[in-house]
Amino acid sequence: MTYLGFVLAALGLGLVIWSARLLGRSFTPFPKPPPEGELVQTGPFGIVRHPIYVGGVLFAAGLSLAFSVYGLILTGVLAVFWFFKARVEERHLSERFPQYAEYRQRTWF
């Protein structure tokens, strides 16, 4: 479990870093995109709409498996929080980018 945990954590961290770099100036911790933000649809964003959240959950789950399985409870809480935050974020993105509806249909969470 420890080895699997470290692998998951590394994959999650790599996904977060890659996604954040692709977003560049569009990256924000808030659900509303910045005024200069753009809709990124390349890299992991071509498959999943919220790869930073997915990577963050993988990272937290991996650390939980490596150090304390009980941490998976907190990882679950984090995943639920990010799920609802993503729903708010998607409303803002739909208002801002007309092509978001089509993008949403061809990608996963």
Secondary structure, DSSP 8 states (H G I E B T S, - for coil): -HHHHHHHHHHHHHHHHHHHHHHGGG--SSSS--TT-----SGGGGTBS-HHHHHHHHHHHHHHHHH-TTHHHHHHHHHHHHHHHHHHHHHHHHHH-TTHHHHHHHSB-
